[in-house]
Amino acid sequence: VVVSLVLLAPVGRLLAADELLKRVPAGANALMVIDVTALEATPMAQSQGWQKKHEAAFVERPMMLPPEASRIVVASQLNFAGELNVEWQLAVMNLTEPLSMRSIARAEGGYVDKIGGVDCAWTPSDAYFVALEAKQLGVAFPANRQFVSRWAKESTGMLSSGYLLVADKQVDRMNQIVMAIDLKDVPQPHRLRERLQASPALKTLSAKLDAIEKLISGVQGLTLRIAVGQAARGTLRVDFSDSPQVLG
C-alpha cells in the first residue's frame, strides 16, 4: 500500500517533501507532516473558511503556522526512558513567499540574531526561527543556540528512522496530516514483563503471556493518518515485527 501511494504521488510533491526531510536530524523518533495546501483545498476547509481563519489567527499570534506555509514537517526526539519528555523539537516548512526574521522578532517581542551566518529570530517562547532558505523556514525548540548553529548547517538527509520515512510518504491529497512515532527497541524487558503480569486485561490470557511479550517487544511504531474531506477521519495503525493474531 505504501509503495502504491509513493508511485501515485506527483513527483514535485515528493521532491518538496524530501527537501524538508533533509533538515530532520538523525535522532528524531516522532514526526508530523501536514500538507497545508491540500488541507485548505478540502470541502470541509472551504466551507468553514479555514484559510481566512488561519490568516487572522496568525496576525493575532505569529507563533502559529504562518499562512505562507504550504507544507510543514515537525520532528521531535522523545525520551521513552522518562515520561515522553521532549528533548528537542523542530519544524521545517516550505513557504509560498519569504518571511522576514525582523518582522517575526518584532511581533514576538524577541530579537534578530545571526547564528553561523544564518539569519534567525529568538523569541520569548524559548524558540528560534531560522531562515534556512529564501522560501524555507525552520523553528527550533528549546532555543539552544549551539543546536541551532549545527542544525542550520546540515542539509544532507540525516533522518535515520525508516519507519518515519515511510510515514512521510503517506501524506497526499487524501491524507493531508500524518503523525508517526518510531517505537523500535523501546520496550524494556523487565518493565514489560511486570506490566503484562499486572494487567487485568491479560488475566484470561496467561497461557499466551510469552507470545504477547514477544509481540510487544517487536513493536515498530504507530502511525495516525488524518483524512479531511466533507468531514475528518483518523486511522491509527500499530505495526509489529510479527503477526498480532495472538491478541485475538
C-alpha positions as CSV (number, residue, x, y, z in Angstrom):
1,V,0.0,0.0,0.0
2,V,2.8,2.4,0.9
3,V,4.6,1.7,-2.4
4,S,1.4,2.5,-4.4
5,L,1.0,5.7,-2.5
6,V,4.5,6.8,-3.4
7,L,4.1,5.8,-7.1
8,L,0.8,7.7,-7.4
9,A,2.1,10.9,-5.7
10,P,3.2,13.7,-8.0
11,V,7.0,13.9,-8.4
12,G,7.1,17.6,-7.5
13,R,5.4,17.0,-4.2
14,L,7.8,14.1,-3.3
15,L,10.8,16.3,-4.1
16,A,9.4,19.0,-1.8
17,A,8.9,16.6,1.0
18,D,12.4,15.2,0.5
19,E,13.9,18.7,0.8
20,L,12.2,19.2,4.2
21,L,13.3,15.8,5.5
22,K,16.9,16.6,4.7
23,R,16.6,19.1,7.6
24,V,15.5,16.5,10.2
25,P,18.3,15.2,12.5
26,A,19.0,11.5,12.8
27,G,17.8,11.3,16.4
28,A,14.2,12.1,15.6
29,N,11.8,9.4,16.7
30,A,8.5,11.3,16.2
31,L,7.2,13.1,13.0
32,M,4.2,15.0,11.9
33,V,3.7,16.1,8.3
34,I,1.0,18.5,7.1
35,D,0.2,19.3,3.5
36,V,-1.3,22.7,4.2
37,T,-2.1,23.4,0.5
38,A,-4.1,20.1,0.2
39,L,-5.7,20.6,3.6
40,E,-7.1,24.1,2.8
41,A,-8.4,22.8,-0.5
42,T,-10.7,20.2,1.1
43,P,-14.5,20.7,1.2
44,M,-14.5,21.0,5.0
45,A,-11.9,23.7,4.9
46,Q,-13.6,25.6,2.1
47,S,-17.0,25.5,3.8
48,Q,-15.6,26.6,7.1
49,G,-13.2,29.3,5.8
50,W,-10.1,27.7,7.3
51,Q,-7.7,29.8,5.2
52,K,-9.1,33.1,6.3
53,K,-9.2,32.0,9.9
54,H,-5.6,30.8,9.6
55,E,-4.5,34.2,8.3
56,A,-6.5,36.0,11.1
57,A,-5.1,33.8,13.8
58,F,-1.5,34.3,12.6
59,V,-2.0,38.1,12.8
60,E,-3.0,37.7,16.4
61,R,-0.4,35.1,17.3
62,P,2.5,34.9,14.9
63,M,4.0,31.8,16.6
64,M,1.3,29.7,14.9
65,L,1.8,28.2,11.5
66,P,2.2,31.1,9.1
67,P,-0.3,31.4,6.2
68,E,2.6,31.4,3.8
69,A,3.4,27.8,4.7
70,S,2.5,25.2,2.0
71,R,3.9,22.1,3.7
72,I,5.3,21.5,7.2
73,V,7.3,18.8,8.9
74,V,7.5,18.7,12.7
75,A,10.1,16.4,14.2
76,S,10.9,15.5,17.8
77,Q,13.1,13.4,19.9
78,L,11.1,11.8,22.7
79,N,12.7,10.4,25.8
80,F,11.0,7.0,26.3
81,A,13.1,6.3,29.4
82,G,11.4,9.2,31.1
83,E,7.8,10.2,30.7
84,L,7.9,11.0,27.0
85,N,9.8,14.2,27.7
86,V,10.6,16.2,24.6
87,E,14.4,16.5,24.3
88,W,14.1,18.8,21.3
89,Q,11.5,19.7,18.7
90,L,11.8,21.4,15.4
91,A,9.7,22.4,12.4
92,V,10.6,22.9,8.8
93,M,8.2,24.4,6.3
94,N,8.0,25.4,2.6
95,L,6.7,28.9,2.1
96,T,4.9,30.5,-0.8
97,E,6.8,33.7,-0.1
98,P,9.8,34.7,2.2
99,L,9.2,35.8,5.8
100,S,11.4,38.4,7.4
101,M,13.2,37.4,10.6
102,R,12.9,41.0,11.7
103,S,9.1,41.0,11.4
104,I,8.9,37.8,13.4
105,A,11.2,39.1,16.1
106,R,9.2,42.4,16.3
107,A,5.9,40.6,16.5
108,E,7.0,38.2,19.2
109,G,9.0,40.7,21.3
110,G,12.3,38.9,20.6
111,Y,15.3,40.0,18.7
112,V,17.2,39.2,15.4
113,D,20.2,37.0,15.7
114,K,22.7,35.6,13.2
115,I,23.9,32.1,14.0
116,G,26.7,30.6,11.9
117,G,26.0,33.1,9.2
118,V,22.2,32.3,9.1
119,D,19.5,34.9,9.9
120,C,17.4,33.9,13.0
121,A,14.9,35.3,15.3
122,W,14.9,34.5,19.0
123,T,11.5,34.6,20.7
124,P,10.5,34.6,24.4
125,S,8.6,31.4,23.9
126,D,12.0,29.7,24.0
127,A,12.2,29.1,20.3
128,Y,14.4,30.2,17.4
129,F,13.0,30.9,13.9
130,V,15.6,30.2,11.3
131,A,15.7,31.4,7.7
132,L,17.1,28.2,6.2
133,E,16.5,29.3,2.6
134,A,14.5,32.1,0.9
135,K,11.3,30.1,1.0
136,Q,12.1,27.6,3.7
137,L,11.6,28.4,7.4
138,G,12.7,26.5,10.4
139,V,11.7,26.7,14.1
140,A,13.7,25.0,16.9
141,F,12.6,24.4,20.5
142,P,14.1,24.9,23.0
143,A,16.2,27.9,21.9
144,N,19.5,26.1,22.2
145,R,21.8,28.4,20.2
146,Q,24.5,25.7,19.6
147,F,21.9,23.1,18.5
148,V,20.5,25.7,16.0
149,S,24.0,26.5,14.7
150,R,24.8,22.9,13.9
151,W,21.3,22.1,12.6
152,A,21.1,25.1,10.3
153,K,24.3,24.0,8.5
154,E,23.2,20.4,7.9
155,S,21.0,19.6,4.9
156,T,22.2,16.1,3.9
157,G,19.2,13.9,4.8
158,M,20.2,12.7,8.2
159,L,16.9,11.1,9.3
160,S,17.8,7.5,10.1
161,S,14.3,6.1,11.0
162,G,13.0,4.1,8.1
163,Y,9.6,4.0,9.9
164,L,9.3,7.8,9.8
165,L,10.5,7.9,6.2
166,V,7.7,5.6,5.2
167,A,5.1,7.6,7.2
168,D,6.1,10.8,5.4
169,K,5.3,9.2,2.1
170,Q,1.8,8.6,3.2
171,V,0.9,12.3,3.1
172,D,-1.1,13.1,0.0
173,R,-4.3,14.9,-1.1
174,M,-6.4,12.3,0.6
175,N,-4.4,12.0,3.8
176,Q,-3.3,15.6,4.5
177,I,-1.9,15.0,8.0
178,V,0.2,12.1,9.2
179,M,1.8,11.6,12.6
180,A,4.1,8.8,13.5
181,I,6.3,7.6,16.4
182,D,9.1,5.1,15.9
183,L,8.9,2.6,18.7
184,K,11.6,0.1,17.6
185,D,13.7,-1.2,20.6
186,V,11.7,1.0,23.0
187,P,10.1,-1.7,25.4
188,Q,12.4,-2.6,28.3
189,P,12.1,-6.4,29.0
190,H,11.8,-6.2,32.8
191,R,9.3,-3.4,32.8
192,L,7.3,-5.0,30.0
193,R,7.0,-8.4,31.8
194,E,6.0,-6.7,35.1
195,R,3.3,-4.7,33.5
196,L,1.9,-7.6,31.4
197,Q,1.7,-9.7,34.6
198,A,-0.1,-6.9,36.4
199,S,-2.6,-6.2,33.6
200,P,-6.2,-7.2,34.4
201,A,-6.9,-7.5,30.6
202,L,-4.4,-10.4,30.3
203,K,-5.6,-12.5,33.3
204,T,-7.5,-14.8,30.9
205,L,-4.6,-15.0,28.5
206,S,-1.9,-16.1,30.9
207,A,-1.1,-19.1,28.7
208,K,-0.2,-16.7,25.9
209,L,1.8,-14.3,28.0
210,D,5.2,-15.2,26.5
211,A,3.8,-14.8,23.0
212,I,2.3,-11.5,23.8
213,E,5.5,-10.3,25.4
214,K,7.4,-11.2,22.2
215,L,4.9,-9.4,20.1
216,I,5.1,-6.2,22.1
217,S,8.9,-6.4,22.2
218,G,8.8,-6.3,18.5
219,V,6.6,-3.2,18.1
220,Q,7.9,-1.0,15.3
221,G,5.8,2.1,15.7
222,L,2.4,3.7,15.3
223,T,1.0,6.0,12.6
224,L,-2.0,8.2,12.7
225,R,-3.4,9.3,9.3
226,I,-6.0,12.1,9.2
227,A,-8.1,12.4,6.0
228,V,-10.2,15.5,5.6
229,G,-13.0,15.7,3.1
230,Q,-16.5,16.7,4.0
231,A,-15.6,15.5,7.5
232,A,-12.3,14.5,9.2
233,R,-11.5,10.8,9.7
234,G,-8.5,9.4,11.6
235,T,-6.9,6.0,11.2
236,L,-4.5,4.7,13.8
237,R,-2.2,1.9,12.8
238,V,0.2,0.0,15.1
239,D,3.0,-2.0,13.4
240,F,4.7,-5.1,14.8
241,S,7.5,-7.3,13.5
242,D,5.2,-10.4,14.0
243,S,1.5,-11.1,13.4
244,P,-0.7,-9.7,16.2
245,Q,-3.1,-12.6,16.0
246,V,-2.1,-13.8,19.4
247,L,-4.1,-10.9,20.9
248,G,-7.3,-12.5,19.4
